[in-house]
């Protein structure tokens, strides 16, 4: 037996996949699928500043405060080192380009001798990328380079 969908069902599926995440939940209360055009932030979080200062997490989020709270469940002393306006579609490339030579501990968790070098690489990466217009006027002030929590 082979399961198939009609052309109408395929069109509905396609429309749901392409629906911008900002439109909110789709039919039947589903959360839908994120759009690769989502604009948020690429971040570097230092997970254990005092006990393992070279261990960090790099990734993308549209909610900096919520993301840090989530990470603090397993790393209670985690701090943003810095964040940059970013498209979701850039995340994988940013991670690959900026963590070369780092010890990969988990999917997006790394260890390095100098976290400053990683932050400099990320600065260089985003200096080459198109500038993004952020809806939130405070977006430019979110990046932190002194180890203080952002937000």
PEJO-V572739 format. One record per run of one state. SS is the DSSP state (@ for helix, = for strand, . for the rest). FROM is the first residue (numbers start at 0). LEN is the number of residues. If there is no record, write none. Layout:
ss = [SS:SS]
from = [FROM:FROM]
len = [LEN:LEN]
//
This chain:
ss = [.:@:.:@:.:@:.:=:.:=:.:@:.:=:@:.:=:.:=:.:@:.:@:.]
from = [0:6:18:20:23:26:29:38:48:51:61:63:72:78:87:98:102:106:108:111:114:128:138:141]
len = [6:12:2:3:3:3:9:10:3:10:2:9:6:9:11:4:4:2:3:3:14:10:3:10]
//
